[in-house]
């Protein structure tokens, strides 16, 4: 995960989708090609045990016509807001790498990002200012990643939605 020097955190990511949330078959090149003509939904959530404390995150790709493909992340010691941002960064980097491997131009993808963090969604939508420097570099990294997509819609969803999709 690339983040500016002052806010780099270590992350480990489980390499496979969680079996209880996936159709058992990971979305491959055919799904990436299909999504190049459609909307792809990305759901994310991050948190920490303590604030700051051991941090974690989850994200899901909702490929058209497939069950949610959920990934879990573990971070070092972060605040809840840092974990939210770092989860979204990891998800965007993973999605871009996957599209690239499949030969899909991300500029043809309409990406809808759904999260339960009002802070992250409102800061990325420009509704709220980014005042904290540790958040600012994460915000900047996400803005850079989002520019690689054709169109991006960021929407806030209630916590219950994230729990239903991500399983926590």
PyMOL CGO cylinders between C-alpha atoms (Angstrom):
from pymol import cmd
from pymol.cgo import CYLINDER

trace = [
    CYLINDER, 0.00, 0.00, 0.00, 1.41, 3.34, -1.00, 0.3, 1, 1, 1, 1, 1, 1,
    CYLINDER, 1.41, 3.34, -1.00, 0.79, 6.22, 1.35, 0.3, 1, 1, 1, 1, 1, 1,
    CYLINDER, 0.79, 6.22, 1.35, 2.88, 9.34, 1.86, 0.3, 1, 1, 1, 1, 1, 1,
    CYLINDER, 2.88, 9.34, 1.86, 5.87, 8.83, 4.16, 0.3, 1, 1, 1, 1, 1, 1,
    CYLINDER, 5.87, 8.83, 4.16, 4.37, 10.36, 7.30, 0.3, 1, 1, 1, 1, 1, 1,
    CYLINDER, 4.37, 10.36, 7.30, 1.36, 8.07, 7.31, 0.3, 1, 1, 1, 1, 1, 1,
    CYLINDER, 1.36, 8.07, 7.31, 2.58, 4.76, 5.96, 0.3, 1, 1, 1, 1, 1, 1,
    CYLINDER, 2.58, 4.76, 5.96, 1.14, 1.84, 7.84, 0.3, 1, 1, 1, 1, 1, 1,
    CYLINDER, 1.14, 1.84, 7.84, 1.84, -1.83, 7.53, 0.3, 1, 1, 1, 1, 1, 1,
    CYLINDER, 1.84, -1.83, 7.53, -0.96, -4.01, 6.25, 0.3, 1, 1, 1, 1, 1, 1,
    CYLINDER, -0.96, -4.01, 6.25, -1.45, -7.68, 5.70, 0.3, 1, 1, 1, 1, 1, 1,
    CYLINDER, -1.45, -7.68, 5.70, -4.18, -8.86, 3.42, 0.3, 1, 1, 1, 1, 1, 1,
    CYLINDER, -4.18, -8.86, 3.42, -5.68, -12.28, 3.19, 0.3, 1, 1, 1, 1, 1, 1,
    CYLINDER, -5.68, -12.28, 3.19, -4.98, -13.42, -0.36, 0.3, 1, 1, 1, 1, 1, 1,
    CYLINDER, -4.98, -13.42, -0.36, -8.28, -15.17, -1.03, 0.3, 1, 1, 1, 1, 1, 1,
    CYLINDER, -8.28, -15.17, -1.03, -11.84, -14.00, -0.75, 0.3, 1, 1, 1, 1, 1, 1,
    CYLINDER, -11.84, -14.00, -0.75, -13.64, -15.23, 2.34, 0.3, 1, 1, 1, 1, 1, 1,
    CYLINDER, -13.64, -15.23, 2.34, -15.41, -18.45, 1.44, 0.3, 1, 1, 1, 1, 1, 1,
    CYLINDER, -15.41, -18.45, 1.44, -18.57, -17.65, 3.37, 0.3, 1, 1, 1, 1, 1, 1,
    CYLINDER, -18.57, -17.65, 3.37, -19.14, -14.48, 1.36, 0.3, 1, 1, 1, 1, 1, 1,
    CYLINDER, -19.14, -14.48, 1.36, -17.91, -15.51, -2.05, 0.3, 1, 1, 1, 1, 1, 1,
    CYLINDER, -17.91, -15.51, -2.05, -19.50, -17.65, -4.70, 0.3, 1, 1, 1, 1, 1, 1,
    CYLINDER, -19.50, -17.65, -4.70, -16.42, -19.87, -4.38, 0.3, 1, 1, 1, 1, 1, 1,
    CYLINDER, -16.42, -19.87, -4.38, -15.10, -18.67, -7.72, 0.3, 1, 1, 1, 1, 1, 1,
    CYLINDER, -15.10, -18.67, -7.72, -13.12, -15.47, -7.63, 0.3, 1, 1, 1, 1, 1, 1,
    CYLINDER, -13.12, -15.47, -7.63, -14.08, -12.89, -10.21, 0.3, 1, 1, 1, 1, 1, 1,
    CYLINDER, -14.08, -12.89, -10.21, -11.65, -13.17, -13.06, 0.3, 1, 1, 1, 1, 1, 1,
    CYLINDER, -11.65, -13.17, -13.06, -10.90, -11.52, -16.36, 0.3, 1, 1, 1, 1, 1, 1,
    CYLINDER, -10.90, -11.52, -16.36, -14.44, -12.10, -17.66, 0.3, 1, 1, 1, 1, 1, 1,
    CYLINDER, -14.44, -12.10, -17.66, -15.86, -10.16, -14.72, 0.3, 1, 1, 1, 1, 1, 1,
    CYLINDER, -15.86, -10.16, -14.72, -13.35, -7.36, -15.11, 0.3, 1, 1, 1, 1, 1, 1,
    CYLINDER, -13.35, -7.36, -15.11, -14.24, -7.07, -18.78, 0.3, 1, 1, 1, 1, 1, 1,
    CYLINDER, -14.24, -7.07, -18.78, -17.96, -7.11, -17.96, 0.3, 1, 1, 1, 1, 1, 1,
    CYLINDER, -17.96, -7.11, -17.96, -17.46, -4.39, -15.36, 0.3, 1, 1, 1, 1, 1, 1,
    CYLINDER, -17.46, -4.39, -15.36, -15.69, -2.22, -17.91, 0.3, 1, 1, 1, 1, 1, 1,
    CYLINDER, -15.69, -2.22, -17.91, -19.13, -1.59, -19.41, 0.3, 1, 1, 1, 1, 1, 1,
    CYLINDER, -19.13, -1.59, -19.41, -21.01, -1.36, -16.10, 0.3, 1, 1, 1, 1, 1, 1,
    CYLINDER, -21.01, -1.36, -16.10, -20.94, -0.04, -12.60, 0.3, 1, 1, 1, 1, 1, 1,
    CYLINDER, -20.94, -0.04, -12.60, -18.81, -1.79, -9.99, 0.3, 1, 1, 1, 1, 1, 1,
    CYLINDER, -18.81, -1.79, -9.99, -19.62, -1.34, -6.32, 0.3, 1, 1, 1, 1, 1, 1,
    CYLINDER, -19.62, -1.34, -6.32, -16.91, -1.30, -3.66, 0.3, 1, 1, 1, 1, 1, 1,
    CYLINDER, -16.91, -1.30, -3.66, -17.96, -1.47, 0.00, 0.3, 1, 1, 1, 1, 1, 1,
    CYLINDER, -17.96, -1.47, 0.00, -15.37, -0.70, 2.71, 0.3, 1, 1, 1, 1, 1, 1,
    CYLINDER, -15.37, -0.70, 2.71, -15.11, -0.43, 6.47, 0.3, 1, 1, 1, 1, 1, 1,
    CYLINDER, -15.11, -0.43, 6.47, -12.21, 0.00, 8.87, 0.3, 1, 1, 1, 1, 1, 1,
    CYLINDER, -12.21, 0.00, 8.87, -11.83, 0.23, 12.61, 0.3, 1, 1, 1, 1, 1, 1,
    CYLINDER, -11.83, 0.23, 12.61, -9.60, -0.24, 15.60, 0.3, 1, 1, 1, 1, 1, 1,
    CYLINDER, -9.60, -0.24, 15.60, -9.76, -1.86, 19.01, 0.3, 1, 1, 1, 1, 1, 1,
    CYLINDER, -9.76, -1.86, 19.01, -9.02, 1.21, 21.08, 0.3, 1, 1, 1, 1, 1, 1,
    CYLINDER, -9.02, 1.21, 21.08, -8.44, 4.56, 19.46, 0.3, 1, 1, 1, 1, 1, 1,
    CYLINDER, -8.44, 4.56, 19.46, -5.64, 4.22, 18.55, 0.3, 1, 1, 1, 1, 1, 1,
    CYLINDER, -5.64, 4.22, 18.55, -5.20, 0.48, 18.75, 0.3, 1, 1, 1, 1, 1, 1,
    CYLINDER, -5.20, 0.48, 18.75, -4.79, -2.67, 16.66, 0.3, 1, 1, 1, 1, 1, 1,
    CYLINDER, -4.79, -2.67, 16.66, -6.58, -1.83, 13.43, 0.3, 1, 1, 1, 1, 1, 1,
    CYLINDER, -6.58, -1.83, 13.43, -8.45, -3.85, 10.84, 0.3, 1, 1, 1, 1, 1, 1,
    CYLINDER, -8.45, -3.85, 10.84, -10.49, -3.37, 7.71, 0.3, 1, 1, 1, 1, 1, 1,
    CYLINDER, -10.49, -3.37, 7.71, -12.67, -5.16, 5.22, 0.3, 1, 1, 1, 1, 1, 1,
    CYLINDER, -12.67, -5.16, 5.22, -13.75, -4.42, 1.70, 0.3, 1, 1, 1, 1, 1, 1,
    CYLINDER, -13.75, -4.42, 1.70, -15.94, -6.13, -0.85, 0.3, 1, 1, 1, 1, 1, 1,
    CYLINDER, -15.94, -6.13, -0.85, -16.17, -6.03, -4.61, 0.3, 1, 1, 1, 1, 1, 1,
    CYLINDER, -16.17, -6.03, -4.61, -19.74, -6.42, -5.78, 0.3, 1, 1, 1, 1, 1, 1,
    CYLINDER, -19.74, -6.42, -5.78, -19.19, -7.72, -9.30, 0.3, 1, 1, 1, 1, 1, 1,
    CYLINDER, -19.19, -7.72, -9.30, -22.31, -7.73, -11.50, 0.3, 1, 1, 1, 1, 1, 1,
    CYLINDER, -22.31, -7.73, -11.50, -24.16, -11.01, -11.12, 0.3, 1, 1, 1, 1, 1, 1,
    CYLINDER, -24.16, -11.01, -11.12, -21.93, -12.42, -8.35, 0.3, 1, 1, 1, 1, 1, 1,
    CYLINDER, -21.93, -12.42, -8.35, -21.98, -12.80, -4.59, 0.3, 1, 1, 1, 1, 1, 1,
    CYLINDER, -21.98, -12.80, -4.59, -19.92, -10.22, -2.67, 0.3, 1, 1, 1, 1, 1, 1,
    CYLINDER, -19.92, -10.22, -2.67, -16.20, -10.95, -2.72, 0.3, 1, 1, 1, 1, 1, 1,
    CYLINDER, -16.20, -10.95, -2.72, -14.94, -9.94, 0.72, 0.3, 1, 1, 1, 1, 1, 1,
    CYLINDER, -14.94, -9.94, 0.72, -11.36, -9.29, 1.81, 0.3, 1, 1, 1, 1, 1, 1,
    CYLINDER, -11.36, -9.29, 1.81, -10.07, -8.75, 5.35, 0.3, 1, 1, 1, 1, 1, 1,
    CYLINDER, -10.07, -8.75, 5.35, -7.10, -6.59, 6.34, 0.3, 1, 1, 1, 1, 1, 1,
    CYLINDER, -7.10, -6.59, 6.34, -5.01, -6.25, 9.49, 0.3, 1, 1, 1, 1, 1, 1,
    CYLINDER, -5.01, -6.25, 9.49, -3.04, -3.11, 10.24, 0.3, 1, 1, 1, 1, 1, 1,
    CYLINDER, -3.04, -3.11, 10.24, -0.69, -2.08, 13.00, 0.3, 1, 1, 1, 1, 1, 1,
    CYLINDER, -0.69, -2.08, 13.00, -1.68, 0.52, 15.58, 0.3, 1, 1, 1, 1, 1, 1,
    CYLINDER, -1.68, 0.52, 15.58, -3.97, 3.13, 14.01, 0.3, 1, 1, 1, 1, 1, 1,
    CYLINDER, -3.97, 3.13, 14.01, -6.94, 5.28, 14.86, 0.3, 1, 1, 1, 1, 1, 1,
    CYLINDER, -6.94, 5.28, 14.86, -10.36, 4.27, 13.61, 0.3, 1, 1, 1, 1, 1, 1,
    CYLINDER, -10.36, 4.27, 13.61, -10.29, 7.01, 10.95, 0.3, 1, 1, 1, 1, 1, 1,
    CYLINDER, -10.29, 7.01, 10.95, -6.82, 5.99, 9.74, 0.3, 1, 1, 1, 1, 1, 1,
    CYLINDER, -6.82, 5.99, 9.74, -8.07, 2.40, 9.39, 0.3, 1, 1, 1, 1, 1, 1,
    CYLINDER, -8.07, 2.40, 9.39, -11.07, 3.59, 7.35, 0.3, 1, 1, 1, 1, 1, 1,
    CYLINDER, -11.07, 3.59, 7.35, -8.81, 5.50, 4.97, 0.3, 1, 1, 1, 1, 1, 1,
    CYLINDER, -8.81, 5.50, 4.97, -6.18, 2.74, 4.74, 0.3, 1, 1, 1, 1, 1, 1,
    CYLINDER, -6.18, 2.74, 4.74, -8.85, 0.13, 3.98, 0.3, 1, 1, 1, 1, 1, 1,
    CYLINDER, -8.85, 0.13, 3.98, -10.14, 2.21, 1.07, 0.3, 1, 1, 1, 1, 1, 1,
    CYLINDER, -10.14, 2.21, 1.07, -6.59, 2.75, -0.23, 0.3, 1, 1, 1, 1, 1, 1,
    CYLINDER, -6.59, 2.75, -0.23, -5.90, -1.00, -0.14, 0.3, 1, 1, 1, 1, 1, 1,
    CYLINDER, -5.90, -1.00, -0.14, -9.20, -1.77, -1.89, 0.3, 1, 1, 1, 1, 1, 1,
    CYLINDER, -9.20, -1.77, -1.89, -8.59, 0.76, -4.67, 0.3, 1, 1, 1, 1, 1, 1,
    CYLINDER, -8.59, 0.76, -4.67, -5.02, -0.45, -5.23, 0.3, 1, 1, 1, 1, 1, 1,
    CYLINDER, -5.02, -0.45, -5.23, -6.22, -4.08, -5.38, 0.3, 1, 1, 1, 1, 1, 1,
    CYLINDER, -6.22, -4.08, -5.38, -9.00, -3.20, -7.82, 0.3, 1, 1, 1, 1, 1, 1,
    CYLINDER, -9.00, -3.20, -7.82, -6.72, -1.23, -10.12, 0.3, 1, 1, 1, 1, 1, 1,
    CYLINDER, -6.72, -1.23, -10.12, -4.15, -4.05, -10.16, 0.3, 1, 1, 1, 1, 1, 1,
    CYLINDER, -4.15, -4.05, -10.16, -6.85, -6.56, -10.97, 0.3, 1, 1, 1, 1, 1, 1,
    CYLINDER, -6.85, -6.56, -10.97, -8.28, -4.50, -13.81, 0.3, 1, 1, 1, 1, 1, 1,
    CYLINDER, -8.28, -4.50, -13.81, -4.78, -3.98, -15.20, 0.3, 1, 1, 1, 1, 1, 1,
    CYLINDER, -4.78, -3.98, -15.20, -4.06, -7.74, -15.11, 0.3, 1, 1, 1, 1, 1, 1,
    CYLINDER, -4.06, -7.74, -15.11, -7.30, -8.32, -17.01, 0.3, 1, 1, 1, 1, 1, 1,
    CYLINDER, -7.30, -8.32, -17.01, -6.38, -5.70, -19.61, 0.3, 1, 1, 1, 1, 1, 1,
    CYLINDER, -6.38, -5.70, -19.61, -9.28, -3.41, -18.69, 0.3, 1, 1, 1, 1, 1, 1,
    CYLINDER, -9.28, -3.41, -18.69, -8.86, 0.35, -18.93, 0.3, 1, 1, 1, 1, 1, 1,
    CYLINDER, -8.86, 0.35, -18.93, -10.03, 1.69, -15.56, 0.3, 1, 1, 1, 1, 1, 1,
    CYLINDER, -10.03, 1.69, -15.56, -11.18, 4.88, -17.32, 0.3, 1, 1, 1, 1, 1, 1,
    CYLINDER, -11.18, 4.88, -17.32, -14.10, 2.83, -18.67, 0.3, 1, 1, 1, 1, 1, 1,
    CYLINDER, -14.10, 2.83, -18.67, -15.22, 1.77, -15.19, 0.3, 1, 1, 1, 1, 1, 1,
    CYLINDER, -15.22, 1.77, -15.19, -17.98, 3.50, -13.24, 0.3, 1, 1, 1, 1, 1, 1,
    CYLINDER, -17.98, 3.50, -13.24, -17.09, 2.90, -9.60, 0.3, 1, 1, 1, 1, 1, 1,
    CYLINDER, -17.09, 2.90, -9.60, -19.54, 3.34, -6.77, 0.3, 1, 1, 1, 1, 1, 1,
    CYLINDER, -19.54, 3.34, -6.77, -17.89, 3.41, -3.35, 0.3, 1, 1, 1, 1, 1, 1,
    CYLINDER, -17.89, 3.41, -3.35, -20.07, 2.79, -0.31, 0.3, 1, 1, 1, 1, 1, 1,
    CYLINDER, -20.07, 2.79, -0.31, -18.89, 3.26, 3.26, 0.3, 1, 1, 1, 1, 1, 1,
    CYLINDER, -18.89, 3.26, 3.26, -20.26, 3.93, 6.71, 0.3, 1, 1, 1, 1, 1, 1,
    CYLINDER, -20.26, 3.93, 6.71, -17.62, 6.52, 7.61, 0.3, 1, 1, 1, 1, 1, 1,
    CYLINDER, -17.62, 6.52, 7.61, -19.18, 9.97, 7.31, 0.3, 1, 1, 1, 1, 1, 1,
    CYLINDER, -19.18, 9.97, 7.31, -15.71, 11.45, 7.79, 0.3, 1, 1, 1, 1, 1, 1,
    CYLINDER, -15.71, 11.45, 7.79, -14.12, 9.64, 4.83, 0.3, 1, 1, 1, 1, 1, 1,
    CYLINDER, -14.12, 9.64, 4.83, -17.09, 10.02, 2.47, 0.3, 1, 1, 1, 1, 1, 1,
    CYLINDER, -17.09, 10.02, 2.47, -17.68, 13.69, 3.29, 0.3, 1, 1, 1, 1, 1, 1,
    CYLINDER, -17.68, 13.69, 3.29, -13.98, 14.58, 3.07, 0.3, 1, 1, 1, 1, 1, 1,
    CYLINDER, -13.98, 14.58, 3.07, -13.59, 12.81, -0.27, 0.3, 1, 1, 1, 1, 1, 1,
    CYLINDER, -13.59, 12.81, -0.27, -16.75, 14.48, -1.60, 0.3, 1, 1, 1, 1, 1, 1,
    CYLINDER, -16.75, 14.48, -1.60, -15.38, 17.88, -0.52, 0.3, 1, 1, 1, 1, 1, 1,
    CYLINDER, -15.38, 17.88, -0.52, -18.18, 18.51, 1.99, 0.3, 1, 1, 1, 1, 1, 1,
    CYLINDER, -18.18, 18.51, 1.99, -15.83, 18.52, 4.99, 0.3, 1, 1, 1, 1, 1, 1,
    CYLINDER, -15.83, 18.52, 4.99, -12.30, 19.91, 5.12, 0.3, 1, 1, 1, 1, 1, 1,
    CYLINDER, -12.30, 19.91, 5.12, -9.34, 17.63, 5.80, 0.3, 1, 1, 1, 1, 1, 1,
    CYLINDER, -9.34, 17.63, 5.80, -7.63, 19.25, 8.78, 0.3, 1, 1, 1, 1, 1, 1,
    CYLINDER, -7.63, 19.25, 8.78, -5.48, 16.45, 10.17, 0.3, 1, 1, 1, 1, 1, 1,
    CYLINDER, -5.48, 16.45, 10.17, -2.15, 15.95, 8.36, 0.3, 1, 1, 1, 1, 1, 1,
    CYLINDER, -2.15, 15.95, 8.36, -2.26, 12.15, 8.79, 0.3, 1, 1, 1, 1, 1, 1,
    CYLINDER, -2.26, 12.15, 8.79, -5.67, 12.16, 7.11, 0.3, 1, 1, 1, 1, 1, 1,
    CYLINDER, -5.67, 12.16, 7.11, -4.60, 14.67, 4.45, 0.3, 1, 1, 1, 1, 1, 1,
    CYLINDER, -4.60, 14.67, 4.45, -1.92, 12.41, 2.96, 0.3, 1, 1, 1, 1, 1, 1,
    CYLINDER, -1.92, 12.41, 2.96, -4.35, 9.47, 2.93, 0.3, 1, 1, 1, 1, 1, 1,
    CYLINDER, -4.35, 9.47, 2.93, -7.03, 11.68, 1.37, 0.3, 1, 1, 1, 1, 1, 1,
    CYLINDER, -7.03, 11.68, 1.37, -4.54, 12.78, -1.30, 0.3, 1, 1, 1, 1, 1, 1,
    CYLINDER, -4.54, 12.78, -1.30, -3.56, 9.18, -2.11, 0.3, 1, 1, 1, 1, 1, 1,
    CYLINDER, -3.56, 9.18, -2.11, -7.21, 8.20, -2.55, 0.3, 1, 1, 1, 1, 1, 1,
    CYLINDER, -7.21, 8.20, -2.55, -7.87, 11.24, -4.77, 0.3, 1, 1, 1, 1, 1, 1,
    CYLINDER, -7.87, 11.24, -4.77, -4.94, 10.15, -6.97, 0.3, 1, 1, 1, 1, 1, 1,
    CYLINDER, -4.94, 10.15, -6.97, -6.34, 6.61, -7.22, 0.3, 1, 1, 1, 1, 1, 1,
    CYLINDER, -6.34, 6.61, -7.22, -9.87, 7.80, -7.96, 0.3, 1, 1, 1, 1, 1, 1,
    CYLINDER, -9.87, 7.80, -7.96, -8.66, 9.88, -10.91, 0.3, 1, 1, 1, 1, 1, 1,
    CYLINDER, -8.66, 9.88, -10.91, -7.79, 6.63, -12.68, 0.3, 1, 1, 1, 1, 1, 1,
    CYLINDER, -7.79, 6.63, -12.68, -11.47, 5.65, -12.96, 0.3, 1, 1, 1, 1, 1, 1,
    CYLINDER, -11.47, 5.65, -12.96, -13.92, 6.97, -15.55, 0.3, 1, 1, 1, 1, 1, 1,
    CYLINDER, -13.92, 6.97, -15.55, -16.52, 8.02, -13.01, 0.3, 1, 1, 1, 1, 1, 1,
    CYLINDER, -16.52, 8.02, -13.01, -16.70, 7.67, -9.23, 0.3, 1, 1, 1, 1, 1, 1,
    CYLINDER, -16.70, 7.67, -9.23, -19.69, 8.03, -6.93, 0.3, 1, 1, 1, 1, 1, 1,
    CYLINDER, -19.69, 8.03, -6.93, -19.05, 8.05, -3.17, 0.3, 1, 1, 1, 1, 1, 1,
    CYLINDER, -19.05, 8.05, -3.17, -22.02, 7.42, -0.93, 0.3, 1, 1, 1, 1, 1, 1,
    CYLINDER, -22.02, 7.42, -0.93, -22.52, 7.08, 2.80, 0.3, 1, 1, 1, 1, 1, 1,
    CYLINDER, -22.52, 7.08, 2.80, -24.45, 4.02, 3.96, 0.3, 1, 1, 1, 1, 1, 1,
    CYLINDER, -24.45, 4.02, 3.96, -25.62, 3.09, 7.45, 0.3, 1, 1, 1, 1, 1, 1,
    CYLINDER, -25.62, 3.09, 7.45, -23.45, 0.77, 9.49, 0.3, 1, 1, 1, 1, 1, 1,
    CYLINDER, -23.45, 0.77, 9.49, -26.03, -2.01, 9.10, 0.3, 1, 1, 1, 1, 1, 1,
    CYLINDER, -26.03, -2.01, 9.10, -25.40, -2.06, 5.35, 0.3, 1, 1, 1, 1, 1, 1,
    CYLINDER, -25.40, -2.06, 5.35, -21.64, -2.58, 5.83, 0.3, 1, 1, 1, 1, 1, 1,
    CYLINDER, -21.64, -2.58, 5.83, -22.31, -5.33, 8.37, 0.3, 1, 1, 1, 1, 1, 1,
    CYLINDER, -22.31, -5.33, 8.37, -24.68, -7.11, 5.97, 0.3, 1, 1, 1, 1, 1, 1,
    CYLINDER, -24.68, -7.11, 5.97, -22.19, -7.01, 3.07, 0.3, 1, 1, 1, 1, 1, 1,
    CYLINDER, -22.19, -7.01, 3.07, -18.92, -7.49, 4.98, 0.3, 1, 1, 1, 1, 1, 1,
    CYLINDER, -18.92, -7.49, 4.98, -20.12, -9.81, 7.72, 0.3, 1, 1, 1, 1, 1, 1,
    CYLINDER, -20.12, -9.81, 7.72, -19.01, -7.77, 10.73, 0.3, 1, 1, 1, 1, 1, 1,
]
cmd.load_cgo(trace, "trace")
